[in-house]
Amino acid sequence: MTMNIIKFLAIGLVTLAMSANVFANPQEQVLQLQKAWAVANYTLKDKPQITAFETLVQQADKAVTANADSVELLIWRGVIKASLAGAKGGLDALSFVKSAKADFEKALTMDDKALSGASYTNLGVLYYKVPGWPLSFGDDDKAKIYLEKALAIDSIGIENNYFYADYLIDQHLYEDAERYLLKAQHSPPRLNRPIADKGRQAEIAMALHNIKLQLKDKNQDKHNASFTDRR
């Protein structure tokens, strides 16, 4: 099967997953968004991925408008906007980042424990991923606070542990990051989210591999320094 056919089928899955969105109840709409996001995030790249995320933002807008009291839908609209920003990259992404931040902040006022503290997790990710002032609002200290609040709500979930580990990697705290990645690796599977779990577990495995290389280099540097000192 060629790559173009795979992309075509993946985009088709996103479209089909969202086609009945308007007629579903809020819980079903959340599940549809989760599944369609996983397809877009883990099976598509470049322009097809951007197009899929743009379509999902439109669907999420409709879902949130029709269900203003659903904190879960609001969170997922923010997740999709943030993913679209990541796919686009550059200064063009900043408007989606700010809009996603607003969704997560509003969700916190509605139910900060919703989806295992996902609003805290995603705000934390935004704070350590985006540039700081004057370009944007990035702040590593705030990121740590939000990510730790998410872990206080759900200490075993795959997302909370993975993103805290990713933050620690960003801070070059590799030993601590490895511990949280192992917790994420052994998190219980999520019901009805096999594509997302498979994709996240692949990211966890890659992160653990990279950490082992970093720690090996670090230990080698210590050994070389010790050998030099003894000369």
N, C-alpha and C positions, 0 to 999 in steps of 0.2 A: 504494500500500500504506500503510495507516494505521500510526501509531506503535505502537498496541497490538498489531497483528499482528506487527510487527517484533520487539517485545519478547517476544511469545509464541514466535516461531520461535527467537529467540536462546536463551531459557531451555530450549527443547526441545533445541537443539544441545548445551547444557551437559549436560543429563540423558542424552542419547544417548551423548555422548562418554564419560561415566563409567559407563555401565551394564555394560560388560564389564570394568571395572577389576580386579575381584577375580580374574579368570581370566587376566590378562595377566602377562607377566614384568616385572621392575622397569623395564627400559628402555622398554617399551611403556606402562607406567603413567606414567612421567615425561612421555612424549610426549602422552598423553591429558590429563594435568594442564596441560601447557603450552598445548595447543590450547583446552581448556575455559576456562582462565584468560583467554586472549586474547579469547575471545568475551565473557566476563563483563566484562572490564576496558574493552574498546573499543566494545562495541555496546550495553551496558546502562547505566542510570543509576538513582539513587535506590533505592527499595525492591526492584525486580526485580534490581538489581545486588547488593544486600546479600543477598537470598535465594540468588542463584546462588553467591556467595562462601561463604555458610554451608554450602550443599550440598557445595561443593568441599573445605571444611575437613574435613567428615565423611569424604569419600572419601579425602582425603590421610591422615587419621588411620588409616583401615583399611589403606591401602597401606604406611605406615611401620610399623605394628604387624606386618604380615605379612612385611616386608622390613627388619628392624632394621639390617642392614648396608649399606643403600643410602643413601649420603650425598646422592645426587641427589634422592631422594624427600624426605629430611629438609629439604633446602634449599627445595624447592618447597612443602612444607607451610608453612614459614616465610614464603615469598613470598605465599602465599594468605592467611595470617593477617594479614600486614601490609597487604595490599590490603583485606581486610575491615575492618581498623581505620581505614584511610583513608576507606572508604565510609561507615562509621558516624559517625566524627568524635566530638569531645567526650570527656568523661571515660569514657564507656562503652567507648571504643576502647582504653584503656590496658592492659587485661588481655590483649588480643590482641597488642598491641605487645610486651609483656614476654614473652609466650609465643613470638612470632616470634623475638625476640632470643635466647632460650634455644635454639631450633632452630639458628640460625646459629652460635652459639657452640659447640654440640655438633658441628656439621658441621665446624668448623675443626679440632677435635681428631681427626676422622676423615680428612679430606683437604682441606687448605686451598686446594688448586688446583682442586678440583672445579668443573665448569661455569664455567671461566675466572675463578676467584676470586670466584664469586657470593656466597659467605658474607661476604667482606670488603666487597663492594659494598653488599650489603643492610644490613649492620651500619652502614656509613658513612651510608647514607640514613636509617636510624632515628635515629642520633645527631644529625643536623642537622635532622631534621624534627620530632622530639618535643620537648615542653617540657623545660626543665632542672629542677633541684632547686628546690622540694620536690615538684613535681607528678610529674616523671618523671626520666629519666636523660640527657636531651639534653646534648650537649657538642660544640661545633663543632671543637675541637682533636682530639678522638678521631675525629670524622667524617673529617677530613682525612687522618689516619694510615691509617684503614681503606681509604678510597677510593684512596689512592696505592699501598697494597699490592695492591689489585686491578689497578690499571694496570700494576704491575710484573709481574704474571702474564700479563695480556693487554692490550697497549697499543693494539690496533686494534679491539677489540670494540665494538659499538654501545652496550651497556649501561654498560660501565665508563667510556667517554668521555662519554656523555650525563649520567650521574649526577654525575660529577666537575664537568662544566660547570654542572649545576643547583646544585651546592654553591657554585661560584664566583659564580653569579648571586646566591645567597642572601647571599654576602659582598660584593656590589656590585663584584666584579672582572670587569667586563663584557668587556674586551678579552681576558683570558685565557679566559673562558668561551666566547667566540666561537670561539677556536682549537680547543677541544675539541669543540664542537658540530659544526664542520666535519669533524673527524676522524670523529665518530659518523655524520655524514651520508654519508660515503664508506666506511663499514664494509661488508665483504662481507655479502650476504644470508645469513640463517640457514636451513639446510635444514629444511623442514617447518614453518616458522613465518611464513607470509606475513601472517597477520592481525596478529601482534605487530609484525613489521617495518613494516607499513604504518602502524599506530597510532603506533609510536615515531617514525617519520620525520615524521609530521604534528606531533608534539610538538616535534621538533627544529626544523622549519620555523617553527613559532610562536615558539619561544624565540629563534631567530635574528632574526626580525622584531622582537620586543620589544627585543632588544639593540640593534639598529640605531636604534630610537627613543630608547633611553636614551643611546646615544653621541651622537646628534644633539643631544639636549637638553643633554648635558654640554659638547659643543663650543660650542653657542650660549651657554651660561652663561660659558664661558671668553672667548668673543668679546666678550660684553657687559661682562665685568669689565675686559678689556683696553681697551675703548673708554672706559669710565668713568675708568680710570687715566690715560688720555691727556688727559682734559679739564682 
